């Protein structure tokens, strides 16, 4: 054996820096193997197989170090092999579909490429070229080598065409040949299906990471036993719809006595549209290079939706709380869901979730970046009928709070009409509710209305915690 374009020798794991450089070089080239425990001659041939002794969690720690020091993250195969009765650590790196792959050298991101048996730093001009051509490296646009047109579900394609023509005016005839449809949607390139095509219209799942794991826990901790558990497979449309259905069958409905109505009204304790939006974001914007699955976790008092991957460069969770552009991780997949109105191309999905939660009378969703996943948490409101009736306020004020919880807001004229009070009493009682920190005044002039206060929402979160 000799070192080559796809093979590198290292004497020990002490050569961490060189190992990380080689991982970047292999990932930016055609992949390769690093054999640790082999001393080489100057010409790259084997001088001696010295072997390596692995202690404790060294392999696990090496994997974590590689993960922390590569961007996009590289997950190499790491295993021990026996060569001439010696243990040799083999690190196998595949070519990355997302380039350039950087590694941190003294805290500074640097990218390498493999030239012969050496690693060479990629200069700025070449980095610009790679990045400008980056679309070809996007996972959803990559060719799915093992897929053929026989793997496409024609019924799903026909449904998509009908819906896209209806929702967005897609200019592809409903009776167009399947091959033509896929070509015009850019899901078929040179006769080969893309990964996005399989996610959208595949007869059978081909990517394990595309599954969605749904769990209903007993209590508020992620421990067994489970009340309900389901691993979802299918097209992205099936995943989104079925995950939403899983949540709805595992959450309660609140019951409210609405002024001027004999029958009580029911509504879910969480807004279904906000839950669906979070699931859509997780399925569409996730990083499919990560082996992790999207997870939907339902607890007694809150819901978590885990989206594997990272926020766009320069973004924080605060970016999600203000106006921002649309930066889909999988633009080809995103585009198809746009045609059927599963997404909007304006970057407002997280703002819609926040607004929907406010309207529903529950705390705003929480966003957490774990560095490997984005987690969205919805917390239920404690403003049940029993809680409201325990408040030390007038009955008319309690009924007004119930109306806000059910309908999201109340105006002064509604207060008068629904509760049978005159203008002066309505103003006085609304002012008292504001002073108690239960509601807030919004709008101006003839458009004044009242909603639950942020203070009350915060109290709801604290109570649930």
Helices and strands as residue ranges (DSSP letters): E 7-10, H 16-28, E 32-36, E 38-40, E 46-49, H 58-68, E 70-71, E 77-83, E 86-93, E 102-105, E 108-115, E 118-121, H 124-132, G 134-137, G 139-141, G 149-151, H 154-168, H 178-184, E 188-189, E 192-193, H 195-201, G 208-210, E 212-217, E 226-232, H 236-249, E 253-256, E 265-268, H 272-285, E 294-298, E 302-308, G 319-321, H 331-339, H 349-360, E 366-369, E 373-379, H 385-389, H 395-407, H 412-419, H 423-435, E 439-442, G 445-447, E 449-452, H 454-464
